């Protein structure tokens, strides 16, 4: 009998890290804030009207997450998700490659921290219709 894979332990974003990955997550937020504080950025495709608004929002969410606010963590995940506001700003402002490197680094930390808990199955096995009755 095939054992079902436990999706509960799967990293779903760059923020899905345990305590070992938290430093990388915090570093990602700080590096993005540092980039946003320098130069001009195009926020047209983001949820923000200005770069200053983006910085204030990310700082506020960062502080709430640091205080243990799980709702803020979810909101911050949305900002950093694929096609989220931060990625849209990065692409529109010409630092998409830097963004990808930052996300890749934090994503590797998230995967490394979860590997001890579970190993994801091949894609086909994760589909509900692919399971044997």
Buried (B, 14 or more C-beta within 10 A) or exposed (E): EEEEBEEEBBBEBBBBBBEEBBEBBBBBBEBBBEBBEEEEBBBEEBBBEEBEEBBEBBEEBBEBBEEEBEEBBEBBBBBBBEEBBBBBBBBBBEBEEBBBEBBEBBBEBBBBBBEEEEEBBEEEEBEEEEEEE
